[in-house]
Amino acid sequence: MSAKLVAVTDSVFPNLDPAGAALEKIGAEIRLAKESTPDAILEVAREADAVLATFAQVTPLIIQQLTRCRVIARMGIGVDNIDISAATKAGIVVTRVPDYCLDEVSDHTMALLLALVRKIPSSNARTQSGHWEMRAVVPIHRLRGTVLGLVAFGQIPQLVTPKAQAFGIRVVTHDPYVSKQVAERAGVERMEFDELLKISDYISIHTPLLPATHHLFNADVFRRMKPTAYLINTARGPIVDEAALADALDQGHLAGAALDVMEHEPPAGSRLFGRDNVIVTPHTSFYSEESLVDVQTKAAEEVVRVLSGQAPRNPVNPEALSLRSGMIQDNL
Ligand SMILES: NC(=O)c1ccc[n+]([C@@H]2O[C@H](COP(=O)([O-])OP(=O)(O)OC[C@H]3O[C@@H](n4cnc5c(N)ncnc54)[C@H](O)[C@@H]3O)[C@@H](O)[C@H]2O)c1
């Protein structure tokens, strides 16, 4: 039996040692694409038994040319960069790691909220350039008694909740799929999207990127927010219409924004840059030294499971598994 080959489409990691250690169990060899273009990915992935992907686009064109691949494991939570329907058609199961950086993203959300409200980045920049003055940060409002609106109430916002509540912030949410009991247990009020827009002092986005959430935050929505409100996005860039956000900030429809994710990453400049009331971090909410080990290990363990005939823990398209066994039967 030939050694198993695992292709890595792209990596933001200092090294792939944690994935390598997990894959040692099946003696698999790892090959990293030189760059995340379709050609470079196919060079390592065409004959691979499995694919590990981070941010690279895994398109139908790539998927159709994978000759041996049985699993595409995303080293992350969201799977919007992988064409799930093309993978399903090819009998390839796609997995994700839903539980690796929940502390990090919820901490980062709070860090962005606090930095925005307390105006830390702009006052730090002014102070260090010789301006020791309070006037430039006026006004700042007390956190206690304000309202944080969480758009979606999945795992990450459920961890944001007690952190915000510890500052005396009232937390509300809009998530059509979350039960009353889950929200009640967390001390969070569920409400319609419109109501949340109307009453929130800070809105933090935590939905997946789906056709229904693409540009969910647009010009019309910004007009319905409080002009003193702040927007925080640690979910996915295209959920926010950035041109409309820049217009809304210019026109005073909201007070500021903090984004860890952008519509195009890396951005080639942005109308949002260079503003005192905008904070941007380079999609690093997920990051800590510890979370990197978790995500690589958990994604590689999914590969080990599938390649050794076991069911993966977090398949996105479990139907691909039965489709594949059907394909194998047909070829017998
Ligand atoms: N910036 C980063 O580094 C980073 C890291 C991890 C996750 N993320 C992103 O954070 C987001 C949230 O992750 P999570 O683990 O909390 O997700 P999750 O899967 O636990 O929860 C998603 C929630 O979204 C809700 N939802 C779906 N459509 C909705 C809609 N139209 N309106 C309101 N709610 C809706 C679902 O009911 C569910 O409760 C995802 O977009 C993920 O990709 C970003």
The ligand as a Tripos MOL2 file, in Angstrom:
@<TRIPOS>MOLECULE
LIG
   44    48     1     0     0
SMALL
NO_CHARGES

@<TRIPOS>ATOM
      1 N1        -12.4740   36.1500   12.6200 N.am      1 LIG1
      2 C1        -12.1140   34.9150   12.9320 C.2       1 LIG1
      3 O1        -10.9310   34.6240   13.1160 O.2       1 LIG1
      4 C2        -13.1850   33.8500   13.1000 C.ar      1 LIG1
      5 C3        -12.8600   32.6780   13.7910 C.ar      1 LIG1
      6 C4        -13.8450   31.7230   13.9960 C.ar      1 LIG1
      7 C5        -15.1260   31.9250   13.5020 C.ar      1 LIG1
      8 N2        -15.3950   33.0470   12.7960 N.ar      1 LIG1
      9 C6        -16.7570   33.2780   12.2780 C.3       1 LIG1
     10 O2        -17.5900   33.5860   13.3840 O.3       1 LIG1
     11 C7        -18.9410   33.2790   13.0340 C.3       1 LIG1
     12 C8        -19.6820   32.6510   14.1990 C.3       1 LIG1
     13 O3        -19.0670   31.4590   14.6270 O.3       1 LIG1
     14 P1        -19.8210   30.5060   15.6880 P.3       1 LIG1
     15 O4        -18.8550   29.4200   16.0300 O.co2     1 LIG1
     16 O5        -20.4420   31.2980   16.7490 O.co2     1 LIG1
     17 O6        -20.9700   29.9110   14.7480 O.3       1 LIG1
     18 P2        -22.0900   28.8090   15.0870 P.3       1 LIG1
     19 O7        -22.1070   27.8680   13.9450 O.co2     1 LIG1
     20 O8        -21.9460   28.2790   16.4720 O.co2     1 LIG1
     21 O9        -23.4270   29.6800   15.0750 O.3       1 LIG1
     22 C9        -23.9300   30.3320   13.9450 C.3       1 LIG1
     23 C10       -25.2690   30.9190   14.3850 C.3       1 LIG1
     24 O10       -25.7350   31.7730   13.3260 O.3       1 LIG1
     25 C11       -27.1480   31.7050   13.3650 C.3       1 LIG1
     26 N3        -27.6630   32.2670   12.1100 N.ar      1 LIG1
     27 C12       -27.6230   31.7280   10.8590 C.ar      1 LIG1
     28 N4        -28.2220   32.5730    9.9820 N.ar      1 LIG1
     29 C13       -28.6000   33.6660   10.6890 C.ar      1 LIG1
     30 C14       -29.2530   34.8910   10.3240 C.ar      1 LIG1
     31 N5        -29.6190   35.1460    9.0750 N.pl3     1 LIG1
     32 N6        -29.4980   35.7870   11.3080 N.ar      1 LIG1
     33 C15       -29.1360   35.5560   12.5970 C.ar      1 LIG1
     34 N7        -28.5320   34.4030   12.9880 N.ar      1 LIG1
     35 C16       -28.2530   33.4830   12.0380 C.ar      1 LIG1
     36 C17       -27.4260   30.2270   13.5800 C.3       1 LIG1
     37 O11       -28.7430   30.0170   14.0690 O.3       1 LIG1
     38 C18       -26.3610   29.8730   14.6270 C.3       1 LIG1
     39 O12       -26.8840   30.0120   15.9330 O.3       1 LIG1
     40 C19       -18.8640   32.4670   11.7540 C.3       1 LIG1
     41 O13       -19.1350   33.3480   10.6600 O.3       1 LIG1
     42 C20       -17.4190   32.0630   11.6550 C.3       1 LIG1
     43 O14       -17.0140   31.8760   10.3070 O.3       1 LIG1
     44 C21       -14.4570   34.0220   12.5980 C.ar      1 LIG1
@<TRIPOS>BOND
     1     1     2 1
     2     2     3 2
     3     2     4 1
     4     4     5 ar
     5     4    44 ar
     6     5     6 ar
     7     6     7 ar
     8     7     8 ar
     9     8     9 1
    10     8    44 ar
    11     9    10 1
    12     9    42 1
    13    10    11 1
    14    11    12 1
    15    11    40 1
    16    12    13 1
    17    13    14 1
    18    14    15 2
    19    14    16 1
    20    14    17 1
    21    17    18 1
    22    18    19 2
    23    18    20 1
    24    18    21 1
    25    21    22 1
    26    22    23 1
    27    23    24 1
    28    23    38 1
    29    24    25 1
    30    25    26 1
    31    25    36 1
    32    26    27 ar
    33    26    35 ar
    34    27    28 ar
    35    28    29 ar
    36    29    30 ar
    37    29    35 ar
    38    30    31 1
    39    30    32 ar
    40    32    33 ar
    41    33    34 ar
    42    34    35 ar
    43    36    37 1
    44    36    38 1
    45    38    39 1
    46    40    41 1
    47    40    42 1
    48    42    43 1
@<TRIPOS>SUBSTRUCTURE
     1 LIG1         1 GROUP 0 **** ****
